[in-house]
Amino acid sequence: NIKVVNEIFDRCGDLIIREFMIGQNNPVRAMAVFFDPLVRMETLQRDLIRPLFNAVLPRSGVTVDWLKEKAIPAASTFETNFWVETGNEITKGKAGLFVDGQKGALLIGFYEHTSRAIEQPVSEVTVRGPADAFNEDMRTNLALLRKRLRTTRLAVEKMEIGMVTKTAVCLVYLKGYLPGGLLEEVKSRLKKIKVDSL
């Protein structure tokens, strides 16, 4: 499952794959897959990983029905056996739960709303279209992009610029839509930036 997830979400620097064990008696391996700006790790830890880690497994073993009905307290949980649907739902803000021995995935609604309303940009007035501004922290800005572009083609590559400040920068683009050589040229130019702070 990890190999397929890495192929679907290739070059997604904001994708988190969290491996853990379910149950104390005869533990079963599992992994949660989600986008950091759309799902808060603390919420996932509290509402999914900790309850499953401490769960007493049934004698029949871990099944999808047991997970949905007894183990996971989240309201919106559904099963899928299709990778395309899994990828699409994860890009919409759900967490994908994959369990050893189960062929499908459970998609769990942990979508996080931004902490405050995004304000309209003051210096860039637009007549048509959305009026979102990238004047928030990077996590919120990535969440804005993920909400607008719900596709597995949205790539996020993280890097640092600034010899002293090491400012976090994200290179964001749609895979398959760039002219040949452009991405490599942009990366090369960003790596050549030699300043103390950005």
N, C-alpha and C positions, 0 to 999 in steps of 0.2 A: 504493500500500500504506500509506503514512504516513497518508493521509486516513482510510482505513478503520480503521486501528489507533486513531487519535485518536477516532473515533466510538465504537468498541467500549469503549475504556477512558477515556471522558469523565470528567473530574474525578478522575483517579487520580494524585495528586501524587507517589506513590512509584514510578510507572512510568518506566523509563528507555528511551529510544529512542537507540541509538548507531549513527550512520552511519559507514561506513568503506569502503575499497576492497579488493577481493580481487585479489591478484597484482601482480607488478611489470611483467610484459609484457602489454600491452593490459588494464589493470585494469578490473574490473567493480564497479559500485556495489552495496553491500549494506547491510543494517541489522539490528542485533540488538535485540530487544524483550524486556524482562524487568522483574520487580519487584525493586527495590533490597533490601528486607529478605529476600527469598528466594534471591537469587543475588548473590554478592559480585563486584563489578566487577573486582577484581584477578584472580580466578579466570577470569572471562570473557576478560579481556585476555590472560592467559597461555595459556589452553587453546583459545581460539577466534580472537580477533581477530588476534593476532600471527602464529600459524601461517598463517592465510588471507592476511594482508597480505604475508607473505614467500613465499608459494607460487608455484611456477612453473606457470602454467596449461597444461593440455593443448591440443593444436592444435584439438581439437573444441570447445573453450570450456568454460565452467563448466556442469556438469550436476549434477543432484541425486545421481546415482549416484557421480560423481567426488567430490563433497563427502562423502558418507556413507562411501565405501570408502577414499579416499586422503587427504583433506584434514583431516578432523575426528577427533581422537583420542578423543573422548568415547565412552563405552560405550553409553549409551542414546540413540540418535538415530533418529527416524522422520519420515516425510514425511506431510503432510496437505494436502488441497486445500479443506478446509472451515473457514470463519471461526469458526464456533461451537466446533469442536474446538480450533482454535488458541487462542482466548480461554480456554477451560477449562483447557487444558494449561499456559498461561502463568500462570494464577492458582494452579496447583498447584506452581509453582516451576521450570518449564522455561523455557529461553530460546528465543524464536522467531527463526529466521534467514530473512530475506527477501532474495532476490537478483534483481537486474534481469534480465529475460528468462525468469524461472522463474515459473510460475503458482501454485505451492504454496509452503508454508513447511516448513522443517526445524525440528523441535522437539528440543532437546538438553537432556539432564538434567544440570543444574549445581546441583541443589538443595542449599542450605546448611543444615546442622543448627545449632541454636543452640549457643553455645560451652559452656554448662553447663546442667544440669537446672533447669527453672523450678520454684521452690519454691512450696508451698502458702501462701496468705495466712494470716498469723497472726491478724489482727484480724477477718477475715471468714470464718467457718467455714460451709461448705456441706454439706448432707446428701446432696443428689443433684447430679449433673452434674459437669462438669470443675472442677478446683480450680486453675486458672491465675490468677496474680496479675499485675497491671500494675505491678510494682515494678522493672522492668529499664529499660534505656535505650530511647529511642523506637524505634529500629530493631528491637530485639528484640520490643517490644510490638506493632509493626506486623506482624512475622513471625508472632506468636501469632495475631493477628486473621486474617491471610491464610491460616494453616493451618486455622483453624476455619471461616472463611467463604470457600470457594473459588468465588467468583462475580465476574463482571465488574461486578456492581451495587455492589460495595463501593467507595465513594468516599473518597478521602483528600485533604483540602485543607490545605495547609501555610500557616502564618502565623507572625508573631512578635508576642509580647506583652511589654511592659516597655520603657520609654523608655531605660533604661541597659543592662540585661542582654540585651534582645532575645531572650527565651527562645523557642525553637522549640516550636510547638504544632500539633497535627494535629486537625482537625475530621473525624471519621470517621462515616459513615452509609451506609445502604443506599438507593441511588437508587430512586425510585418508591414508597417506603414511608413517606415523611413527609407529614403533613397540609399542605395548601397554606399557604404563608407562614411555616411554622415555621423552615425553613432560613434564610431571609432575616432573620428576627427574631434567631436565634442569632448569625448573622454580624454583624449590626448591633450587638448587645450586646457581642460580643467586641471589636469595633473601638472601642467606647466606653470600654474599660478603659484608664485612664490611671494607671499606676503605674510606679515606677522599676524594680522587679524582680518576678518571679513565681516 
